[in-house]
């Protein structure tokens, strides 16, 4: 959650300070695929919070920039069981999400 909160805060600040260019925005998320639950939450609850945060953050950026925002998720692991959430995260953005195992 912290990483995405910071990501969207930085992008919002860049727009506010007019440091953002008029091009398409892309977010790159590189992960080992392991979701660490927030204190007193289940893994599923944390995943839902992340999905909601990313959906809201991307919607906000698209509204502000009037441009699509792309999310590239890459998971780095030989453990195939950890790739499900990064895939779901990419798919949650609709046609502007991409996932790959690297």
WODAQUI-V294823 format. One record per pair of residues at least 12 apart in sequence whose C-alpha atoms are under 10 Angstrom apart, sorted by the first residue. I is the first residue (numbers start at 1). GAP is how many residues later the second one is. Records with the same first field share a line. If there is no record, write none. Layout:
I: GAP + GAP
//
This chain:
1: 34 + 35 + 36 + 37 + 45 + 46 + 48 + 49 + 50 + 52 + 53
2: 48
3: 26 + 47
4: 23 + 25 + 46 + 49 + 50 + 53
5: 45 + 48 + 49 + 52
7: 20 + 21 + 22 + 47 + 50
8: 19 + 45 + 46 + 48 + 49 + 50 + 52 + 53
9: 48
11: 14 + 16 + 46 + 50
12: 45 + 48 + 49 + 52 + 53
15: 46 + 49 + 50
16: 48
20: 45
21: 44
22: 43 + 44 + 45
23: 42 + 43 + 44 + 45 + 46
24: 38 + 41 + 42 + 43 + 44 + 45 + 46
25: 33 + 36 + 37 + 40 + 42 + 43 + 44 + 45 + 46
26: 32 + 42 + 43 + 44 + 45 + 46 + 70 + 71
27: 31 + 42 + 43 + 44 + 45 + 46 + 70
28: 42 + 43 + 44 + 45 + 46 + 70
29: 42 + 43 + 44 + 45 + 46 + 57 + 60 + 61 + 70
30: 42 + 43 + 44 + 45 + 46 + 56 + 69 + 70 + 71 + 72
31: 42 + 43 + 44 + 45 + 46 + 51 + 52 + 55 + 70 + 71
32: 42 + 43 + 44 + 45 + 46 + 47 + 50 + 51 + 54 + 69 + 70
33: 40 + 41 + 42 + 43 + 44 + 46 + 47 + 48 + 49 + 50 + 51 + 52 + 53 + 54 + 68
34: 41 + 43 + 47 + 48 + 49 + 50 + 51 + 52
35: 12 + 15 + 47 + 50 + 51
44: 41
47: 38 + 39 + 41 + 42
48: 41
50: 39
51: 34 + 37 + 38 + 39 + 41 + 42
52: 37 + 40
54: 17 + 35 + 36 + 38 + 39
55: 34 + 37 + 38 + 39
56: 37
57: 12
58: 12 + 13 + 35
59: 34
68: 27 + 28
69: 24 + 27 + 28
70: 20 + 23 + 24 + 25 + 26 + 27 + 28
71: 18 + 19 + 20 + 21 + 22 + 23 + 24 + 25 + 26 + 27 + 28
72: 14 + 15 + 17 + 18 + 24 + 25 + 26 + 27 + 28
73: 12 + 13 + 14 + 15 + 16 + 17 + 18 + 24 + 25 + 26 + 27 + 28
74: 12 + 13 + 16 + 24 + 25 + 26 + 27 + 28
75: 12 + 24 + 25 + 26 + 27
76: 24 + 25 + 26
77: 24 + 25
78: 23 + 24
80: 21
83: 16 + 17 + 18
86: 12 + 13 + 14 + 15
87: 12 + 13 + 14
//
